[in-house]
Amino acid sequence: MKKFLSGLRGKTLFFLLLLAAALTQTSCHRHFGKGSGPKTNHVSNWVNWNYIFKEGTDSATRRLTIESVVAAVSNVSTRPVDTTKQRPPATYNDRRLAATPLTAYLTSYLRRAFRGKSDFFLDSVQVHFCACHDTLLWNLTGNLNIGGSGQSAPVPPPPPIGASGDAVSTADSNADIAQSQSPPSLLGGGKVDFGGQPKIADNMVLGIIDSGIDPTLFSSGIFSQLFASDGSGTVNFIPGLPATAFTDDDPVRHGSAVAAIALSAFYGESVKAGKPQLPRLMALKALDNKGRGSTFSVSCALSYAISHKANLINLSLGYPGARDQVIDHFLRLAAQGRIPVVAAAGNTPGDHTESLCETQINWLHELKNHHMFFPACQSIDPNYCIISVTGQSSPDLPCRYQNFSSRYVGIGVVNKSSPNSCCGFSPAFISSGFTLDGSSFATPVISGQLGFNMLSSGPRNDAASYIQLLHPLNSSQTPLTWKGEYIIY
């Protein structure tokens, strides 16, 4: 989750539970919308909700449902409806819409928030879709305009249950993903390569949902073989960019580093077995060049990885607070498809200047009630197949800034392989003397090693069974993971 500048500067990926993401239409689909009206105190994307239709909902029902939701949100206003003005065909100006449950819900919420002292209306209501592969997942945004001076916008409410028709199965607020800061570039000019001509395992596809991948950081001979020839392995899901804009432009190439570590871990296991191999990759961009995305972009990427038959999904990201129902939907689909999700346990946010290695356990980093991190903490739920991962400086000590838990974290990675160091990773393209640290980079070690072991063992039904494929060791001291299990890398 976090990158370190030789222990001097860090950044952490975490879901900021705000609702201010500026989404626009992605490729392939048109958007429905209502044009902007006059603006007073304007709050962009005040309503920002994700919806999933029930499986089997036909296209006509989907369109009618979307249009009715757009109309209901568009008619939230204390201002009288001007029936003489023409509106776009996707919205309605029938006064009876004020009685719809969704309109009433938002109107009542705003009246309580402003206590009748301000006029307001919602406009620029738009619907956004994933790329063409998923017609059931969609996002709704709407801007809030507040009349009067000195008024601040209230926190937006979540979508109401049952106010969107029987066709909708799941709805939740769209949350931001963000990085706490952007350190200077650590790129040193090296390239990821593997000696000889390793065989490509066509029957093992590792899905990496992150900030994309930078082709220039890999040798051309290796990079040209990593992805399926049909172009399905590199896709962007950041709204407003074409689906082909998959290149990793994060300052320290977070997604590229995660991919490189996963490949190295897979390759190392294959060499031990006397069968040098690399997996196929599916590098799905859900974070932009500032490390920002949303539950919508991550959900789109999860949906894509599942529908395109990834064998394993790496999530070196997560979010604190309450669980997100839309992301949960796709995590359940992955479990039903017997696709394990390897997820980072998370780290303490902020700048870190101390040594990466602990000399004693800091119990403030233990995952428990009031300190939860998802989806890692869903590892104990049998409805999912989530392997949560943390880094350890030794079998009995966590890395200084990383979360741990004998209840929620499945396995630890004690990092000792050269040129890496205690809790730090050094992909070939990182400048000499600098390391990347955090549970983000321990996670792909497990993804890579597990991917290789799945070649011979096939899929399992739960996270505990997958962990046993790694032949973990056990700490005899205070457990930092399930049963104190860890591997040495």
N, C-alpha and C positions, 0 to 999 in steps of 0.2 A: 503494500500500500504506500510506502514512503520511499523516497529516494534520498540518499545521503551524499553530501559533498565531503567525502572522507571524514564523516562524523561531524562536520561543521555546519552543514546546512541541510534541512530536510523539507520534504513536502508530503502531505498525506492526502490520499484519495478518500473522500467520505461524502455521503449523501447529506447535503444541507437541506433540511426540510423546509424549503422556501418554495413559493409557487410563482416565480417570476421568469421562467424560461421563455425566451423569445423564439417560438417555433414557427417554421414556415413549411410550405408543402415540399415533400420529398418527391423523388422521381416517380413517374408512371401514373399517378392519380391526380385528378383535378381536385380542387377544394370547393366546398360550399361556403358562401360567405355573405355578410351584410355589410354594405359600405359604411364608412365612418361618418358620423354626424358631427355637429359642432362640438368642440372640446372645451371643457372648463378645467377642472382638476382631473387630469387624465392618468389612469393607472393601467399600463399595458398588461394584457394577459392576466387580469385579476381572476377570472375563471380559467382554470387550466386542468382539465380532467381527462383521464384515459378510460376508454370503454372497450369491452370485449363482447361481441355478439355470441349467442349460443351457437354451438356447432349445428350445422344444417340450416341456419337461417338463410332464406333465399334472398337474392339481390334486390327484389322489389321491396321486401319487408325491411331490409337494411336501409335502403334509400329513404323510405317513408319515415322510419324511425329517426334517422339522422336529421331529416328536414324538420320533423316535429320538435326535436330537441333544440335545433338551431332557432326555430321560431319561438319556442318557449323562453329561451335565454334572451333573444332579441327583444322580447316584449317586457322585460323587466325594466320598469321605469315609473317614476312618479309623475312624469309628464303625460298630458293627454295624447292619445294616438291621433296623428294627422292622417285621416283616411283619404285626403286629396292627393297625397304624394305617392308616387309609384315606388315600390320597393323591389329588390331583386326577387326572382321567382322562387328561390329556395326559402324565403321567409314569408310570414303572414302578418297582416295588420288587423285581423279580426279581433275585436275587443274581448270576445269570449275566451281567448287564449289566456287572459289574465287569471282565469280560474283554474288553469292546468296546474297539477301538483308541483311541477318544476318551477314554473313562474311564481307561484305562491310561496314556495320554499325560499327562493332567492329574495323576493320582494320583502317577505316578512323578516328575513335575516337582516337585510339592509335597513329596514325601518327601525328595528330594535337597535342596530348599531348606531344609527344617526339620531334616534329618538325624535324623529319627525322634524328635525331642524335643518334638513338639507334635501334638495332634490337630487336625483341620480338617474342614470340609465346605463345600460350595457349596449355596446356597439362593436363593430368589427368582429363579429362572431364568425369563427372559421373552424373548419374541420380538416384535420391532417391525417394522412395514412402512412403506413410503412411502405417499403418498396412493394413490388407487385405480388410477392409471395403470400401475403397475409391480408385477406379481405375482411377479417373479423375484428382486428385491432384498429382503433382509431382514437384520435385526440381532439378535444374541443377546447378552443380558447375564446375568450371574450374580454374586451376592455371595459373598465369601469370609468364613467365620467361623473364627477361630483360637483354640484353647484354650490355657490357660496364660498366665502373665504375662510382660510384656516382649517379646512376639513382634511383629515388624513384618512386614508383608506383602512377599513377594518380587515383583519385577517380573513381570507376567503374561506368559505365553508367547504367541506367535502361533498361529493355528489350524494344526493339523498338515495336511500334504498327504495326501489320500487317506483321512482318518479320518471323512469325512462322507458317504460313499456316492457312487455314480457319477452321481447327479443334479446334484451341485454342480460348477460349472465354475471358480469363482473365490472365494477367501476371503482375508481380510486383517484385521488389527487395525483397530479404529475409532479414529482419532486425533482429538484436539481441534483446533479452530481457535480462536485467541484474539487479542485485541488487547492490546498491552503496557500500555496505560493508557487512561483516559478523560479527555480534556481537558474544560474547561468548554464550554458551548454557545457556538457562534459565530454563531448565527442572528440575522439583522438585520432580518427582516420583509419583504424583497423577494420577488418571485415570478418564476419562469422564464416568459418569454413571447416570442413572435415576432411581428413586425409583420405586419399584413395577415391574410390567411386562407391560410396555406400548405396546399398539397394534402397529403393523407396517402397515402403509398405503401403500398398494401395488400399488395404483393408483396415487401415487405422488412420482416422482423421481427427486431429486435435483442433477443437474450436477455441480460438483465443479472442474473447470479447474485451476490447481495450481501446487504445488510441490509434489502431491501425498498424501498419508495418512499413518500414522504409527500405525499399529494394537496394539502395546504395550501400547499406550496411552489411550486406551478405554477398559472398562471392557469386558471380553471375551463374556459374555452373551449378551451385547449390540452389540458389533462389529459383532458377528456371524449372526445377524439378519438384518444388515443395507444394505446388498447387495443382488442382485438377485442371485439365486442359480446356474445360468448358467455361472457365472464368468464374465459377461459383465460389472460389476460395477467398476472394478479396472484394468486400462490399462495404460501402459507407452507409451508416444509418443516422448521421447527424442531419437533422432537417435543414433544408436550404442549400444543401450541396448535392451534386449528382452522385448516383450510386457508385460511380467509378472513382470517386475521390477518397480512396482508402489509405493514401500515404500518411504515415505517422509523422506529424509535425509537432509533437510534444517536445519541449526543450531538451529533455534527456532521453527521448524516444522510449517512453515507458512501455508501450505495446511491443516494440521491436525487442527490447530487453527481455520481456516476459517470454516472447516467442523463442529468442535465442537460448534462454535458460532451459525451456522445455525441450528444445531440440537436443541440447547438450546432455540433459539427463536421460533422454530416450536413447541417444547414441551410446552413451556410456554403458547402459545396461545391455545394449545389443552387442557391444564389443566383449563384455564379460561372458556373454553366451556364445561367442565365436561367430556371430551373424551380424556384422556391421550394417545397420539400417537407420533410416530416418522415416518419420511419419509424413503423411500429407498434413498440410495446415489449412485452416479456415480462419483467416485474420479479419475479424469483423470490427469495423471502426464505430464505436459508440461514444467516444470522448473526443472533443475538439482540441485545437492547438493550445488551449489554456486549461486543458483537463476538465472541461465542462461537458456535461451531457444531461440526460434526464432518465427517469424511469421509463419513459416512452422509448427513447433510443436504445436502452438496454433491453427492454422487452421485445422490440423489433428484432434485435440481434439474436436474442434467445429463440424467438420464433423461427428465424431463418436457420439457425444452427440445427434445431430439432427437425425441421421439415426437409433439410438437405442432408440429413443422416450423419451428422457428426457423431463420432464414437465416444467423445469425452469433451466437456466444456470447462475451460479455465476462466474463472472470474477473480481477477486480482483487483477487486473493488468491493465496496459494500456500503452500508449506511446505518447510522445509529437510530434509535427511536423506535417507532411503531413499524410493524411489517407492512409491506405494500401488497395489496391484494392482486394487482395486475401481474407484478413480477412473480408472485406466488403461483399464479395460474400456469405460467410457463415452466416454473420449477417442477410443478406436479406433472406436467406433460413430459418433461425430460425423464422423470422417474418412471413414468408409465412406459416410456420408450427404452428403458434400461440404459439411459445415458447418465453416467455420474457427472456431477458438477463439483469441481474442486474450487473452494472459495477461501479467500484470505480472511484470517481472524481479525485483522485490523490493527491499528497502531494509535498511539496518542498523537493528536495533531500538534502542529507548531514547529518552531525551530528547535533543533536539538544539538547541543554543543558538547555534551559529555561523551565518554567512551561508549561504544555500542554494546559492550559486554558487561553484564551485571556481575556484581560480587555477592549480591543477596537478592532475594525475591521482593519485588515491589508489588504488594497485593492490591494496589490501586488499579493495576492493569488486568485484574482477574475479571472475566466476563461473568456477570451475575445480574440479579434484579437491579434495575436502574442503571446498569452499564451493559447494554446489549448491542450486538453488532450483527446485522443481517446481510446476506443470507447465512453467514457462518453459524449463527446460533440456532438455525433450523436443522442442524445436523442431527439432533436427537429426535426429530419428528419423523415417524415411519412413512409419512405421505411423500417425503422427499428422499433423494439420494445425494446428500451433500457431504463432502469430505472437507472439513474445515482444517486449515493449516496455519501454524505459527512457526517462527524461527526461534531457535534456542542457542545460547552460547555454550552450553554444555548439557549433558543429559539431565541435570538437576537445576539449571538456571535458564530463565527466558532471556531473549535479547531485550535490551533495556526498554525499548519503546513499544514492544509488541504485546498484544493481548494474548492471554492464555486462559485455560480453564479445563479442569478435569471433567466437567460436565458437557461443555459445548465444543471443545476443540478436539478433533479426531487424532491428529498426529503432528509431531514437531520435526523440524529439520535442523540438525546440528551441522553447520556448514564448515567443513574443514578442507575441501578440495582446492588445490592450487589452480589458478592464481587467486582464488577467493581467500577471504579471511574470516575471522569471527564475525558472524552476522552480516558480512558484506559480500557482494557479488561483483565480478569484474568481467562482463562480456567484452569481446574482442574490440568493440568500437568505443569503449569508455577509456578516457585518457589515463595514462599510467599514474598511479598514486591515488586514484579516486575509486570509490566503490559505491554500489547501489545497495541500499539496505531497506528492509521492511518486509512485512508478511506478503506483500505483492510478489516478491522475488523468491521467497521460500515456496510459495504456492506452485509455480510451474515446475519446480523440482519434482514434486509429487505427481503432477500431471504427466510429465515426461516419463518417469519411471513406471507409473501405473499404466500408461498407454502401451509401453512395450510388454509388460506382463499380461495385459489383456489380449495380446496377439495369440498367446498360447492357451490362456484360460477362458477367454470369452467373457461376456458380461456377467455380473452378479446382481443380486436383488437388493442389497443394502450397503451402506457406507462401511460398516464394520467388516464385511466380507472383502470389500475392495482393499481396505487397509491391510488385511492379512496377506494379500498378494505381494505386499512390499516386504514381508518378513521383518516386521519392526522389532526393535529392541525395547526393553522395559527398564525404566528407572526404579531403583529400590528406594528412592527418597520420596519427597512430597510430589505427587503427580501433577504435571502441568498440562497434560492431555488425558484422553481416555486411557485408563490403565497405565499412565505414564509412558505411552508408546511414542517412539521417535525413530528416525533413521539418521545415519551419518552420511553426509554427502561431501 
